[in-house]
Each structure stands twice: as C-alpha cells, then as structure tokens.
Amino acid sequence: MPNLPVIPTYITVHLGSPDSDAQNVTVPFVDYIKNVASSEIYPTWPESAIRANIYAQISYALNRIYTEYYPSRGYDFDITNSIAIDQSFVYGRDIFENISQIVDEIFNEYVRRSGTIEPYFTAYCDGREIQCEGLEQWGTVTLAEDGYTPYEILQHYYGDNIEIVQNAPVENISPSYPGRDLTLGSVGNDVQQIQIRLNRISKNYPGIPKIYPVDGVFDTSTQNAVLEFQRVFNLTPDGIVGKATWYRIQAIYNAVKRLNDLASEGISIGEVTGLFDVELSEGDTGSEVFELQYLLSLIGNYDEEIPIIALDGVFGPSTEAAVRAFQRSYGINETGVVGYQTWDMLYRAYIGILSSLPEEYFASTTLPYPGTILRIGSSGESVSALQEYLNYISDTYTQIPKVTVDGVYGEGTENAVRAFQRVFGLPESGIVSSRLWNTITSVYRDLYDGNAVSVSQYPGYNIG
C-alpha cells in the first residue's frame, strides 16, 4: 500500500475470475477507465450521469489498487474483469469519443470520505437487473435529467460526507512489500506501517499485544505482536515480517477496517504518516531542518555528488542545492522540496550506509545517530550505547543520574536525558533527536579524549 494514494501509470487486469487460468494484461490506467466506461454505460447519457459513473469507476479501481486487494491474497494482478466482483473490461474494444474526452479530463480525480485518505469503495450496479446499496447506473440518468450535478449524484448514493480529490499525482506504483525481511532491530517507515496495522488488528484480535511506541523501530514489543499474529493466522511463528506475513497483515488490516466495503472505517492521515512527514523547503528553520541536514551530510560523505553543508537548522540555498543533488542522484523528481518521497529515500540511504560500515568503524568511535528518535519504549543497540555514553558523562557531571545499561529506554534513561538537557541548557524534552544524539556523543568523546591530557592542561569543557 503506498503511503498516500496516487494514480497508477498502469493497471494489470486478470481477464476472468480470480482463480481462473486466464490471461493478465497490463494497460495504461487511463485506457482502462475508458474501456470500463465504454463497456458499462452509454455515450448518449447526460454528461452529468457519465461523469458521475466515471468517478465511481475510477474510485473503485483505485481502491482495489491502493489496498492491494488482490496482491495481499497472493494474486499477481490488480483487478479482474469479472462483473460478479469487479468492473467490466473488454480487452481490445472500441472506445466512445465523448467518454474518452471526459476520462482524459478527470482520470486523476477520485472520491473519498471526508477525513479519510483512501479512495472510497464506490460499489455500484446497473439499477435495472440488479439493485444494490451503492450507485445505480440507470438511476444516475434520471438524476442528471432532473438537473443534478455529478457531485450531487454521487452524494445521493454515497452520502453528503464525500469529496472529490482533484489533480492527484500520476506515478508508477511498486508493491508495498519493502523487499527485505523486517526483524528485530529493523527500522524505518516500513516497520512503522506494520506497527500501525498490527495495533489496529489487535482491536479485533485482542490476543495480539499492542505495540508501543509506534516509532518505526522493530523492538521486542513489535516482535511479540508479529509472533502472535502469525500464530493466530497460521503462519510460521518466527517473529519476522517476510513477504507472506507482510501481505497477510495487509489483508487482515483491510478486512477489519472494511476498506473494500461501503461501510469502510477509513484510513486517517495519521495512520499513514511516516517517520519523516514534514514538508520542508527554502526558508524553513528548526529541528526538522537540522534532521534533514544531518542525513544529507552523512550521505554526502559517501556520495560525491551531494555537497557537504552546515548543520545550522536553516533551509538556505546550500541546503536546497544539497537536496536537489540528492534527488538527482537517487532518481527523485528534482524539486528542491523535501516531501514524503525524499524523506523516505533519505532515510533508506542513511540506514543503508550505517549497515554497510565495517565493525572496526564502530569500535573506534561513537555510533552515528540511529536514524530514529529515541524515547520511552525504544530499545536496542542504540539505546544501550546511549546509556553507556550517559553513564560515562555522569562521572564528570554528577547531576546526571546513572542508568542501567539494558537497551531499554525506560523512565531511568528518560530522567538521565532530561538531566543532561538541563546541565547543557537544552530544551528539556526527554527524547533524543539527531541534534541531541550528536551533543551527547560529542560531550562523551571530549570527556573520553580529555582523560588523556595532562593534569595542568585545560580539557576543553567546564567541570560540573
């Protein structure tokens, strides 16, 4: 499932019922909608009726694609042409000219419920031979003849709390499965998506433990939830999210949310927000800009195309130039603006660099920022390292309490972090961002190196 809905460049149609030995054809999405509309409705209908039907057809197809309805069940296509369950699609048929023109105008618009982000499951039927709870195609003709607009026709069938998304981006869509196993210690937006889905599934299957915090870090609570999910749904209970577990989670998430139903619970924007969800551009300032600069700088050390920039928390011309260089290098649309796609690719590149560094690197210096905020509930090697750094610093700055080095970010670690922030005049948040991580490791290195200076030599820091 992509993070936010887009219009796919292509759609793969199975020319038969799902389990039939039929051909798959991949066609441009806009051509698919033209075919469906030409197969299901008449070009002589009032234009408002035609447009309302096309909106429903677009939204229906996008719902299938966005929720990965068929791939999550093990199929290798996006939709079928079986009219019993999907839309009519007659491969190779002629297209009506007026329908073609309307589709060209609105193919990147779709219906959604207010307050949700997924394309609405706009179920419909012909309204003559078959009646249904959704849109009735022949009924749209009567409404159009009575003067209803396309939007009013859709409201008549789907309710007042719908809206039409306009100018949605058109992109090639890749499968949501990240192509790697997610296991203990994995980090990233893919992990966060799994955490969100498992927590929602646990409302219907309370035996699956809640994951907290939902922070994109695959910790023991995430592993325990995965293990129980696998047991409940008869998967190999290994605590690893491979392809089979990923798509089974997706299928069950769709089911409990009723995303493929008129009575859908819907997906809120908070359920798809990534670890880095703030759009940044020239003129912005603050901690998010610093986070961006930190990632760009580390990646720039390994990619000569990306210039090294100052970490000052100000999105100026040099930061924009670095962003553009990164976007060029990684095949992203070069805008100089950091949206979800750029954040996600930055994060993946950063984690890829960390995972490729040799063990000797970590033996001779402090660990780099782990790439995700550390706070109550975080766990793993990075938390253990943080605890060790804080304990070493507390030998000099005794206001900072000692903590147990157990790799779990509990209240003791949070108290030590808050004490560190107080000592060094930093905002007292109790969480460790990239900026605070760099400050802690810098103080640690200064103290560690300072132990080697002579008794009379100024160590370079104030003794608390």
Residue pairs with C-beta under 8 A, 6 or more apart in sequence:
1 66
1 67
1 68
1 176
1 193
1 250
2 66
2 173
2 176
3 189
3 272
3 274
3 340
3 344
4 117
4 272
4 340
5 62
5 66
5 110
5 112
5 117
5 118
5 119
5 165
5 168
6 168
6 169
6 170
6 171
6 173
7 29
7 62
7 107
7 108
7 110
7 168
7 169
7 170
7 171
8 29
8 65
8 78
8 170
8 171
8 172
8 173
9 28
9 29
9 170
9 171
9 172
9 173
10 26
10 27
10 28
10 29
10 172
11 26
11 27
11 28
11 29
11 32
11 61
11 65
11 78
11 79
12 24
12 25
12 26
12 76
12 77
12 78
12 79
13 24
13 25
13 26
13 27
13 32
13 77
13 78
13 79
13 80
13 81
13 89
13 91
14 20
14 22
14 23
14 24
14 70
14 75
14 77
14 79
14 80
14 81
15 22
15 23
15 24
15 25
15 80
15 81
15 89
15 91
16 22
16 23
16 80
16 81
16 82
17 80
17 82
17 84
17 85
18 70
18 73
18 75
18 80
18 82
18 85
24 76
24 77
25 91
27 35
29 61
29 107
29 170
30 103
30 104
30 107
31 95
32 61
32 89
33 54
33 57
33 58
33 61
33 103
33 107
34 95
34 99
34 100
34 103
35 89
35 90
35 91
35 93
35 95
36 57
36 61
36 87
36 88
36 89
37 50
37 53
37 54
37 57
37 96
37 99
37 102
37 103
38 93
38 94
38 95
38 96
38 99
39 87
39 88
39 89
39 90
39 93
40 53
40 57
40 87
40 88
40 137
41 49
41 50
41 53
41 99
41 137
43 50
43 96
43 97
43 98
43 99
45 53
45 140
45 141
45 144
46 141
46 144
46 145
47 98
47 102
47 144
48 140
48 143
48 144
48 148
48 149
48 150
48 153
49 140
49 141
49 143
49 144
49 153
50 98
50 99
50 102
51 102
51 106
51 150
52 135
52 140
52 143
52 144
52 150
52 153
52 154
53 124
53 135
53 137
53 140
54 99
54 102
54 103
54 106
55 106
55 109
55 110
55 111
55 122
55 150
55 154
55 164
56 111
56 122
56 124
56 134
56 135
56 154
57 87
57 122
58 106
58 107
58 109
58 110
58 111
58 119
59 110
59 111
59 112
59 119
59 120
59 121
59 122
60 86
60 87
60 119
60 121
60 122
60 123
60 124
61 78
61 79
61 87
62 110
62 119
63 69
63 118
63 119
63 120
63 121
63 122
63 259
63 260
64 70
64 78
64 79
64 86
64 260
65 78
65 79
65 173
66 118
66 119
67 118
67 250
67 254
67 259
67 260
68 175
68 176
68 247
68 250
69 79
69 254
69 260
70 77
70 78
70 79
70 80
71 78
71 175
71 247
72 247
72 248
72 250
72 251
72 254
73 247
73 251
74 247
79 86
79 87
80 86
81 87
81 88
81 89
81 90
81 91
108 166
108 167
108 168
108 169
108 170
109 164
109 165
109 166
109 167
109 168
110 119
110 120
110 164
110 165
110 168
111 119
111 120
111 122
111 154
111 158
111 162
111 163
111 164
111 165
112 118
112 119
112 120
112 162
112 163
112 165
113 120
113 161
113 162
113 163
113 264
113 266
114 161
114 162
114 163
115 161
115 266
115 268
116 264
116 266
116 267
116 268
117 266
117 267
117 268
117 269
117 272
118 259
118 264
118 266
118 267
120 158
120 162
120 264
121 259
121 260
121 261
121 262
121 264
122 134
122 135
122 154
122 158
123 132
123 133
123 134
123 135
123 261
123 262
124 132
124 134
124 135
124 136
124 137
124 157
125 131
125 132
125 134
125 135
125 136
125 137
126 136
126 137
126 138
127 136
127 137
127 138
127 139
128 138
133 262
134 157
134 158
134 262
135 153
135 154
135 157
135 158
136 157
139 157
140 153
143 152
143 153
143 156
144 153
148 156
151 164
154 162
154 164
155 162
158 262
176 193
176 246
176 250
177 243
177 246
177 247
178 188
178 190
178 246
180 186
181 240
181 241
181 242
182 190
182 191
182 194
182 218
182 240
182 241
182 246
183 218
183 223
183 239
183 240
183 241
184 218
184 219
184 220
184 223
184 239
184 380
185 218
185 380
185 381
186 218
187 216
187 217
187 218
187 351
187 370
187 371
187 372
188 216
188 275
188 347
188 348
188 351
188 371
189 216
189 274
189 275
189 276
189 344
189 347
191 216
191 217
191 218
191 222
192 214
192 215
192 216
192 274
192 275
193 272
194 222
194 226
194 241
194 246
194 249
195 211
195 214
195 215
195 216
195 222
195 225
196 214
196 271
196 272
197 249
197 250
197 253
198 208
198 211
198 222
198 225
198 226
198 229
198 249
199 210
199 211
199 214
199 225
200 253
200 256
200 257
200 271
201 208
201 229
201 249
201 252
201 253
201 256
202 208
202 209
202 210
202 225
203 256
204 256
205 229
205 232
207 228
207 232
208 225
208 228
208 229
208 232
209 221
209 224
209 225
209 228
210 221
210 225
211 221
211 222
211 225
212 221
212 377
213 375
213 376
213 377
213 378
215 275
215 372
215 373
215 375
215 377
215 378
216 275
216 372
217 372
217 378
217 379
217 380
219 377
219 378
219 379
219 380
220 379
221 377
223 239
224 239
226 239
226 240
226 241
226 245
227 237
227 238
227 239
229 235
229 245
229 248
229 249
229 252
230 236
230 237
230 238
230 239
230 245
231 237
233 248
233 252
235 244
235 245
235 248
241 249
253 259
254 260
256 265
257 264
257 265
257 266
257 267
258 264
258 265
259 265
259 266
259 267
274 340
274 343
274 344
275 343
275 347
275 372
276 288
276 291
276 340
276 343
276 344
276 346
276 347
277 340
277 343
278 288
278 343
279 337
279 338
279 339
279 340
280 288
280 289
280 292
280 315
280 337
280 338
281 315
281 320
281 336
281 337
281 338
282 315
282 316
282 317
282 319
282 320
282 336
283 315
284 315
285 313
285 314
285 315
286 313
287 313
287 433
287 435
289 313
289 314
289 315
289 319
290 311
290 312
290 313
290 433
290 434
290 435
291 433
291 434
291 435
292 315
292 319
292 323
292 338
292 346
293 309
293 310
293 311
293 312
293 313
293 319
293 322
294 311
294 369
294 434
294 435
294 438
295 346
295 347
295 349
295 350
295 371
295 434
296 306
296 309
296 319
296 322
296 323
296 326
296 346
297 308
297 309
297 311
298 350
298 353
298 368
299 306
299 326
299 346
299 349
299 350
299 353
300 306
300 307
300 308
300 309
300 322
301 308
302 353
303 326
303 329
305 325
305 328
305 329
306 322
306 325
306 326
306 329
307 318
307 321
307 322
307 325
309 318
309 319
309 322
310 318
311 438
320 336
321 336
323 336
323 337
323 338
323 342
324 334
324 335
324 336
326 332
326 342
326 345
326 346
326 349
327 333
327 334
327 335
327 336
327 342
328 334
330 345
330 349
332 341
332 342
332 345
333 341
338 346
347 371
350 371
351 371
354 368
354 370
354 371
365 445
366 385
366 389
366 441
366 444
366 445
367 381
367 382
367 385
367 441
369 434
369 437
369 438
370 380
370 382
370 437
372 378
373 431
373 432
373 433
374 382
374 383
374 386
374 409
374 431
374 432
374 437
375 409
375 414
375 430
375 431
375 432
376 409
376 410
376 411
376 414
376 430
377 409
378 409
379 407
379 408
379 409
380 407
381 407
383 407
383 408
383 409
383 413
384 405
384 406
384 407
386 409
386 413
386 417
386 432
386 437
386 440
387 403
387 404
387 405
387 406
387 407
387 413
387 416
388 405
389 440
389 441
389 444
390 400
390 403
390 413
390 416
390 417
390 420
390 440
391 402
391 403
391 405
392 444
392 447
392 448
393 400
393 420
393 440
393 443
393 444
393 447
394 400
394 401
394 402
394 416
395 447
396 447
396 463
396 464
397 420
397 423
397 464
398 464
399 419
399 422
399 423
399 464
400 416
400 419
400 420
400 423
401 412
401 415
401 416
401 419
402 416
403 412
403 413
403 415
403 416
404 412
414 430
415 430
417 430
417 431
417 432
417 436
418 428
418 429
418 430
420 426
420 440
421 427
421 428
421 429
421 430
421 436
422 428
423 464
424 439
424 443
426 436
426 439
432 440
443 461
446 459
446 460
446 461
447 459
447 461
450 459
450 460
450 461
453 459
